[in-house]
Amino acid sequence: MKLGGLLIVGSLLVPQAAGAGGLFLPGSGATSSSRAGAAVASTDDGEALSVNPAGLAKTNGWTITISTAFVRYFMEFTRRGTYDDAPDLTAAYEGQPYQTVENDPKPPLGIGKFQPIPVVAVVSDLMGKVCGLRIAAGLYAPTGYPFRDMSQGYQFPSVANGLDPNAVAPPPTRYDVLKQESKLLLPTIAASYRILPELDVGARFTAGNLETKSQVAVWGTPVNVTESVAQDSLFTAEVSDGFIPAFGIGATYRPTPNIEVGAVYNSPFIIRAKGTAQSIKGPGVSRNTSLGPIPDDMVSCATGGTFEKQKACISLELPQNATIGGRYKFLGPNDTLKGDIEVNINWENWGASCEHNADGSLKDPDCTSPQQYKVVIDSGLYNNDAAGNPQDFAQPLEKNFLNYGLQDTFSFRLGGSWHFPLGEGIAPNEVIVRGGIAYDTRAAKEGWLRANLDGAARTTLAVGGAYKAKKWQLNAGFGVVLEGTNENPGAAANGSDCNPTAAAGTAGCAGTGVDRPLDQRQGPDPTNPLIQPAFQTENPYNQGAFKSHYILLMLGFSTSF
C-alpha cells in the first residue's frame, strides 16, 4: 500500500537552517564548522549569510566566499529479538536473531560517501553609497546527511517474482527506511546595517527548494504483526517543493573593544511538498483490490494520477530556532585581533506539535509542526474484476500523519582562534588556528531513536586553520561528531521488549490486550494506510541499539576587493 512510504518521505524533509543543533550539525562552511559552530558573534565574511546576517556589516568592498563542509555519516542499527515465524512463509531466517543493518549510502553528488554541503555568498558595501549598509546574495544548505541505503541487498518479493525460501532476510529497518535521498538548497538574499559604531543588525530572506525520494516497506494487510514480507507492500515516492519561504534576523553588539555579543533568530520553514507515489504488492496481499487515482472531484493534491503513480502531498514544519553568544577578543597594538574565544547557546523548537481529534486526525487541517507530518495521497481502493484488473472505485485511502516523538533541543558551543602574524607591519599575512567543542541534547524522546533521521545527543570536536593574506583567505578544518551507542528500551509498559502477536488478548504493549493511544506509545509502528492513525496496530520496530558518528572535512576560500 502507499501511504506509509510518503510518511517516511516526510523524514527526509527535516533539513533546517545551517547552524542548528538537535538533528543537524553545528556550523555552516569551513570557518564556523572549525569552531564547532561557535560563530554567531564572530562571523565576518560570506558565511554570515547562514550564521548571522548581522556579521555581513564587518565586510568591506566586495567579498566573495565559497565554503564547503564534506560530511560522512556512519550509522548501524541492531534490533533486539528474532524474526517471527510467519504462518504464510517458509524462510530460512525465521527464528533467527535480527542482523545488524549498516547505512551504506551512495550520495548522487558525493565524493565517495562524503556529501559536500556548500555556502556560496557575494557581499557588497555598494561602494559606500549608503554608509553602513551591506547587501548579500548566495545559497547554502543545512549541515546534515539525509542519505540512507539500508537495503542490505534485500529484494522485495513481489507478486511477479514470488517467495524464495532462501532469500536474503529483510532488514529490520524496512518499515523505517530502505533507501532515501534528499536535496535542500536555500537561495538567500540578505542585508545588514551598522546603526551605531558598536551595533550591527541584519536580516535575510530565503526561498528554499527541495527534492526528495524514498523507498520503504509498509503493511499491505491490516494486522501484519508477524511482519511477513508476503503481507508487505514496497512503496516508492518522490516529492518536491520549489518555494519554501523563511527569514532570519540577527544582531551583534560591542559594548567594549574586547567584548562582542551576537544573537540570531530563524523562522520556521513550512514545507508543502507535492509529487507522486507508487507501490508494489507483496505476494500475500489481496489480489481482489488495487490502488489507483481517486476521482478528480475528491483530490487534495493534484489531478492527473494514474494506476501506476498517484499524486501525493505532505505538509510539515522545520522549527524556529534561536542562538545567542558572547565573544571575548584578545587585542594587540592598534586593536589588531590576536585571538578570541566564544560561547554560544542554541535552542530549537522540535517539540512543537499540532492538536488532534480523538480519531487521530488534525483539529486544524492546515496545521504543521516538526513532530507530525501530514500526508495525503490522492489514491483509493478499486475492486478488481476476475482477471485482476481494477474495475470499480470503492473508497479513498485515509489521510494520515507520522509522529516522530521529538522534543526541543539545546546546544552549547565553545570555540575560538589564535592569530600568528607572518612578519612585521600594520597588517601582515597571518596563520590562524581554530578549534571548538559543542554538545547537542537529544532530539528524540525516550524510545524514538530511528534509522531514517538522527535524533541522538552528540559531542562535536573540531579543529581548523587558515592562511590570511591582505585580500584573500584560505580555510580548512576537520571535525568529528561523537554519538556512541544509544539504546531504545523495550516499549512495553514494564520496560520489556514488546512483540505483539495475532492471538486474542495479546495486542498492544501495555499488557491489557489492547493497543495504547498514540500519545502513550514509546516508538514508531509500521504504517498501515487503510486505517485512521488512532487505530494503527501497536507493533514497535525500533527496539534496539543505534551506533553512529560523523566525520567532517572543511575547505573554504574568501576574497575581498
C-alpha positions in Angstrom: 0.0 0.0 0.0 1.1 3.6 -0.4 0.6 5.9 2.5 3.4 4.8 4.7 6.1 5.4 2.2 5.2 9.0 1.9 5.2 9.3 5.7 8.7 8.2 5.6 9.5 10.7 2.9 8.5 13.3 5.5 11.5 12.3 7.5 13.7 13.5 4.6 12.4 17.0 4.9 13.7 17.9 8.3 16.8 19.7 7.0 17.0 23.0 8.8 18.8 26.3 8.6 22.5 25.6 9.0 23.9 26.2 12.4 21.0 24.3 14.0 21.5 21.8 16.8 19.5 18.7 17.6 19.0 16.8 14.3 21.7 18.7 12.4 25.4 19.6 12.9 26.7 22.9 14.2 28.4 25.3 11.8 28.0 26.3 8.2 31.0 26.3 6.0 34.7 25.9 6.9 35.2 28.7 9.4 32.2 28.3 11.7 32.4 24.5 11.5 36.0 24.6 12.6 34.8 26.4 15.7 32.2 23.7 16.4 29.5 26.3 15.4 30.5 28.9 17.9 30.4 31.8 15.5 27.2 33.9 16.0 29.2 36.8 17.3 32.5 36.3 15.3 31.3 35.6 11.7 32.7 38.3 9.4 32.6 37.1 5.8 30.1 35.4 3.4 29.4 32.6 5.9 27.4 35.3 7.9 24.7 34.8 5.3 23.7 31.5 7.0 25.2 32.0 10.5 24.1 35.6 11.5 23.3 38.2 8.8 24.4 41.0 11.1 28.0 39.8 10.6 27.9 41.0 7.0 28.4 44.5 8.3 32.0 43.6 9.1 32.9 43.2 5.4 34.4 45.9 3.2 34.1 46.4 -0.6 33.1 43.2 -2.4 33.5 39.9 -0.6 33.1 36.5 -2.3 33.0 33.4 -0.1 33.0 29.8 -1.3 33.0 27.3 1.6 32.1 23.6 2.0 31.8 21.1 4.7 32.2 17.5 3.5 30.1 15.2 5.7 30.1 11.5 6.2 27.6 9.7 8.5 28.3 6.3 9.9 25.3 4.5 11.5 24.2 1.0 12.2 21.2 -0.5 14.0 20.9 -3.8 15.8 17.3 -4.7 16.6 16.7 -6.9 19.6 14.7 -10.1 19.2 14.3 -12.6 16.4 12.4 -12.9 13.1 8.8 -14.1 13.7 7.6 -17.4 12.4 5.0 -16.1 9.9 2.3 -18.7 9.0 2.4 -17.8 5.3 6.2 -18.1 5.0 8.8 -20.9 4.8 12.0 -18.9 5.1 15.5 -19.8 6.4 15.7 -16.7 8.5 12.6 -17.3 10.6 13.5 -17.6 14.3 17.0 -16.2 13.7 18.2 -13.0 15.5 17.8 -9.8 13.6 21.0 -8.9 11.8 22.8 -5.6 12.3 21.9 -3.1 9.5 24.6 -0.6 8.4 23.9 2.5 6.4 25.7 2.2 3.0 24.7 5.4 1.2 25.5 6.5 -2.3 25.1 10.3 -2.4 24.4 11.3 -6.0 26.6 14.3 -5.8 29.0 12.9 -3.2 32.7 12.4 -3.2 32.7 8.7 -2.3 30.4 8.7 0.7 31.2 12.3 1.7 28.5 14.8 0.8 29.6 18.4 0.2 27.4 21.0 2.0 28.1 24.4 0.4 27.9 28.0 1.3 28.3 30.5 -1.5 27.9 34.2 -0.9 28.6 37.6 -2.6 28.6 40.7 -0.3 28.8 44.3 -1.3 29.1 47.6 0.5 27.7 49.4 -2.6 30.9 51.3 -2.8 29.9 53.3 0.3 26.9 54.9 -1.3 24.8 54.1 1.8 27.1 54.4 4.8 26.9 51.3 7.0 24.8 49.2 4.5 25.8 45.8 3.2 23.8 43.6 0.8 24.4 39.9 0.0 23.1 37.1 -2.1 24.0 33.4 -2.3 22.9 30.0 -1.2 23.6 27.5 1.4 22.4 24.1 2.6 21.8 22.5 6.0 24.7 20.7 7.6 23.2 17.2 7.7 23.3 13.9 6.0 19.8 12.8 4.6 21.1 9.8 2.7 20.3 6.2 3.6 20.7 2.8 2.0 19.7 0.2 4.5 18.5 -2.4 2.0 21.4 -4.8 2.6 20.9 -6.5 -0.8 17.2 -7.2 0.0 15.0 -7.9 -3.0 11.3 -7.3 -2.4 9.2 -10.5 -3.0 6.6 -9.0 -5.4 3.7 -10.9 -6.9 5.7 -11.3 -10.1 8.8 -12.9 -8.5 7.1 -14.7 -5.6 8.7 -16.0 -2.4 12.1 -17.6 -2.2 12.7 -19.6 1.0 16.5 -18.9 0.6 16.0 -15.2 0.0 18.1 -12.6 1.9 16.4 -11.7 5.2 14.5 -8.4 5.1 16.4 -5.7 7.0 14.7 -4.9 10.3 14.7 -1.2 9.3 12.5 -1.8 6.3 9.4 -0.2 7.9 11.6 2.9 8.8 13.6 3.2 5.6 15.2 1.1 2.8 16.6 4.0 0.7 16.3 7.7 0.8 18.0 10.8 -0.5 17.1 14.5 -0.3 18.4 17.8 -1.6 17.5 21.1 0.1 19.1 24.3 -1.2 18.4 27.7 0.3 18.9 30.6 -2.2 19.1 33.7 0.0 19.3 37.5 -0.1 20.4 39.4 3.0 21.3 42.9 4.2 23.0 44.4 7.3 23.2 47.9 8.6 25.6 49.5 11.1 23.2 51.6 13.2 25.9 52.7 15.6 29.7 52.0 15.6 29.1 49.3 18.2 25.7 47.9 16.9 25.0 45.9 13.7 21.7 44.4 12.6 20.9 42.1 9.7 18.1 40.2 8.1 17.9 37.5 5.4 15.1 36.1 3.3 15.3 32.5 2.0 13.3 30.9 -0.8 14.3 27.3 -0.4 13.7 24.4 -2.8 13.5 20.7 -2.0 13.7 17.4 -3.9 13.4 14.1 -2.1 12.7 10.5 -2.8 12.4 7.4 -0.6 11.7 3.7 -0.6 10.1 1.8 2.3 8.0 -1.2 3.2 4.5 -0.7 4.6 1.9 -3.2 5.8 -0.2 -4.3 2.9 -2.7 -6.0 5.2 -4.3 -4.5 8.3 -2.6 -6.6 11.1 0.7 -8.0 9.9 2.1 -8.4 13.4 4.3 -11.3 12.3 6.0 -8.8 9.9 5.6 -11.3 7.0 7.3 -10.0 3.8 4.4 -11.6 1.9 2.0 -9.2 3.5 4.2 -6.1 2.9 4.0 -3.6 0.1 7.0 -1.8 -1.3 6.5 1.9 -1.6 8.5 4.5 -3.6 7.7 8.2 -3.6 9.2 11.4 -5.0 8.0 14.8 -3.8 9.3 18.4 -4.1 8.6 21.9 -3.1 10.0 24.7 -5.3 9.3 27.6 -2.9 9.9 27.4 0.9 10.0 30.9 2.3 11.7 31.7 5.6 13.6 34.5 7.2 16.2 35.2 9.9 17.2 38.3 11.9 20.3 38.9 13.8 22.4 41.5 15.7 25.9 42.0 17.1 26.8 44.5 19.8 30.2 45.5 21.0 29.9 47.3 24.4 33.7 47.4 24.7 36.5 46.8 22.1 37.1 43.4 23.7 33.6 42.1 24.1 31.1 41.3 21.4 27.6 39.8 21.8 25.7 38.2 18.9 22.1 36.8 18.5 20.1 35.4 15.7 16.5 34.1 15.3 15.4 31.9 12.4 11.7 31.5 11.5 10.1 28.1 10.9 10.2 26.5 7.4 6.8 25.4 6.3 7.0 22.8 3.6 4.1 21.7 1.4 5.7 19.2 -1.0 3.9 17.5 -3.9 4.8 14.7 -6.2 3.9 11.1 -7.0 3.8 7.8 -5.2 3.7 4.1 -6.4 3.7 0.7 -4.7 4.3 -3.0 -5.4 2.2 -5.6 -3.6 3.7 -8.5 -1.8 2.6 -11.9 -3.0 0.3 -12.4 0.0 -1.6 -9.1 -0.3 -5.1 -9.4 -1.6 -5.5 -9.5 -5.3 -9.1 -8.6 -5.2 -8.3 -4.9 -4.9 -5.9 -2.4 -6.4 -4.8 1.1 -5.7 -5.5 3.9 -8.2 -6.3 7.6 -8.5 -9.4 8.9 -6.8 -12.0 10.9 -8.8 -11.0 14.5 -9.7 -13.7 16.0 -7.5 -12.1 14.3 -4.5 -8.4 15.2 -4.9 -6.5 17.2 -2.4 -3.1 17.3 -4.1 -3.5 17.4 -7.9 -5.3 15.8 -10.7 -3.7 13.6 -13.2 -2.8 10.5 -11.2 -2.6 7.1 -12.8 -2.8 3.5 -11.6 1.0 3.3 -11.9 1.6 6.6 -10.0 -0.8 8.6 -7.8 -0.5 12.2 -6.8 0.8 12.8 -3.3 1.5 15.8 -0.9 2.8 16.3 2.6 3.0 19.2 5.0 5.4 19.7 7.8 7.4 22.4 9.6 11.0 22.8 10.3 11.2 24.5 13.7 12.0 28.0 14.7 15.4 28.4 16.4 17.5 31.0 18.1 21.1 31.4 19.1 22.8 33.8 21.5 26.6 34.1 22.1 29.3 36.1 23.7 32.8 36.6 22.4 36.0 37.9 24.1 38.7 39.3 21.8 42.4 39.4 22.7 43.6 42.6 21.1 47.2 43.7 20.2 48.6 47.1 19.2 46.1 49.3 17.3 43.3 46.9 18.3 44.6 44.2 16.0 43.0 40.9 16.7 45.3 38.4 18.3 42.7 35.8 19.1 39.2 35.2 20.5 37.0 32.8 22.5 33.3 32.5 22.0 30.4 30.7 23.8 27.0 30.1 22.0 23.8 28.7 23.3 21.2 27.4 20.7 17.5 26.4 21.1 15.3 24.6 18.6 11.6 24.1 18.9 11.4 20.5 17.7 8.8 19.7 20.4 6.1 21.9 18.9 3.0 19.9 17.9 -0.5 20.1 16.4 -3.7 19.3 18.3 -5.6 16.1 17.3 -9.1 14.8 17.5 -9.9 11.5 19.2 -9.7 9.6 15.9 -6.1 10.9 15.5 -7.0 13.5 12.8 -5.7 17.1 13.0 -8.1 19.6 14.6 -6.8 22.2 12.2 -6.2 20.5 8.8 -3.7 23.2 7.8 -1.6 22.9 11.0 2.1 22.0 10.5 4.6 21.0 13.1 8.1 19.5 13.4 6.6 16.4 15.2 3.8 15.4 12.8 4.0 15.2 9.1 0.6 15.4 7.4 0.3 13.0 4.5 -2.3 13.0 1.7 -2.3 10.6 -1.3 -4.9 11.1 -3.9 -5.3 7.3 -4.1 -8.1 4.8 -3.3 -9.1 1.2 -3.4 -10.6 -0.3 -6.6 -12.4 -3.7 -6.8 -10.7 -5.9 -9.3 -12.5 -8.0 -12.0 -12.0 -11.7 -12.4 -8.8 -11.1 -14.4 -7.3 -9.0 -11.6 -7.8 -5.6 -13.3 -9.1 -2.5 -11.5 -12.8 -2.1 -12.1 -14.9 -0.1 -9.6 -13.7 2.7 -7.3 -14.5 1.7 -3.7 -13.0 4.2 -1.2 -10.2 6.7 -0.8 -7.1 6.0 1.4 -7.1 7.6 4.8 -5.4 11.0 5.3 -2.7 10.4 7.8 0.3 11.8 9.7 3.5 10.4 11.1 4.5 11.1 14.7 8.3 11.4 15.2 8.4 11.7 19.0 10.7 14.8 19.1 11.5 17.3 21.8 13.1 20.8 22.0 16.9 20.7 21.8 19.6 22.9 23.2 23.3 23.1 22.2 26.3 24.6 23.9 29.2 25.6 21.8 32.7 26.8 22.7 35.1 27.9 20.1 38.0 30.3 19.4 41.0 31.2 17.3 44.5 32.5 17.6 46.4 34.6 15.0 50.1 34.2 14.2 51.5 37.2 12.2 54.0 36.4 9.5 56.3 39.3 9.5 56.1 42.9 10.7 54.0 45.9 9.7 50.4 47.1 10.2 48.6 44.2 8.5 51.0 41.3 7.8 49.8 38.0 6.5 48.7 35.6 9.2 48.3 31.9 10.0 45.1 31.4 12.1 44.4 28.3 14.1 40.9 27.5 15.3 39.1 24.9 17.4 35.9 24.2 19.2 33.7 21.8 21.1 29.9 21.5 21.2 27.3 19.4 22.9 23.8 19.0 21.5 21.0 17.5 23.6 18.9 14.6 22.2 16.1 15.4 19.8 14.3 12.0 20.0 12.3 11.3 23.1 12.8 8.0 25.0 12.2 5.1 22.7 12.0 7.2 19.5 15.5 6.9 18.0 15.2 5.6 14.5 17.2 4.9 11.3 15.8 7.5 8.9 16.8 10.5 10.9 19.4 11.2 13.6 17.9 12.2 16.9 20.8 11.3 19.2 22.7 13.6 21.5 26.2 14.4 20.2 29.5 15.9 21.0 31.4 17.8 18.3 35.1 18.3 18.3 36.6 20.4 15.5 40.0 22.0 14.6 41.0 24.1 11.7 43.2 26.8 10.3 43.6 29.5 7.7 46.2 31.4 5.8 45.1 35.0 5.6 46.6 37.5 3.1 45.6 41.1 2.6 42.9 40.4 0.1 42.1 36.7 0.5 41.9 33.8 3.0 42.1 30.0 2.6 40.4 28.0 5.3 40.5 24.3 6.2 39.4 22.1 9.0 38.5 18.7 10.4 35.8 17.6 12.8 34.3 14.5 14.4 30.8 14.2 15.9 30.6 11.5 18.5 27.3 9.9 19.4 28.3 6.5 20.7 25.8 3.6 21.1 22.3 4.6 22.1 19.6 2.1 23.2 15.9 2.3 22.6 14.4 0.5 25.7 11.7 -2.0 25.5 8.4 -0.5 24.5 6.2 -2.4 26.9 4.8 -0.7 30.0 7.1 -2.6 32.3 10.2 -1.7 30.2 10.5 -5.1 28.5 10.6 -5.6 24.7 7.2 -5.6 23.1 6.4 -8.0 20.3 2.6 -8.4 19.9 1.1 -11.4 18.2 -2.2 -12.1 16.4 -3.6 -14.1 19.3 -6.6 -12.7 21.1 -5.7 -10.7 24.2 -2.0 -10.1 23.2 -2.4 -6.9 21.3 -0.6 -3.7 22.3 2.3 -3.2 24.7 0.5 -2.3 27.9 -0.3 -5.9 28.9 -4.0 -5.2 28.7 -4.7 -6.9 25.4 -5.5 -3.6 23.6 -3.4 -1.1 21.7 -2.4 2.0 23.7 -3.4 5.5 22.5 -0.9 7.1 20.1 0.3 9.6 22.7 1.2 6.8 25.1 3.3 4.7 22.7 7.1 4.5 23.0 8.3 4.2 19.5 7.1 4.1 15.9 4.9 1.4 14.4 4.7 0.1 10.8 2.4 2.2 8.7 -1.0 0.9 7.7 -2.6 3.2 5.0 -6.0 1.6 5.2 -7.0 2.8 8.7 -7.0 6.1 10.7 -3.9 6.8 12.9 -5.7 6.2 16.1 -6.4 2.6 15.1 -2.9 1.7 13.9 -1.8 -1.6 15.4 0.9 -1.2 18.0 4.0 -3.0 16.8 7.2 -1.1 17.6 10.1 -2.0 15.2 13.0 0.1 16.6 13.7 -1.6 19.9 17.5 -2.0 19.9 20.8 -0.1 19.6 22.0 2.6 17.3 25.7 3.2 16.9 26.7 6.4 15.0 29.2 9.1 14.4 30.1 11.7 11.7 33.4 12.8 10.1 33.7 16.4 8.8 36.2 17.8 6.3 36.1 21.6 5.7 37.5 23.7 2.9 36.8 27.3 2.1 38.0 30.4 0.3 37.2 34.1 0.7 38.4 37.1 -1.1 37.6 40.9 -1.0 38.4 43.8 -3.3 
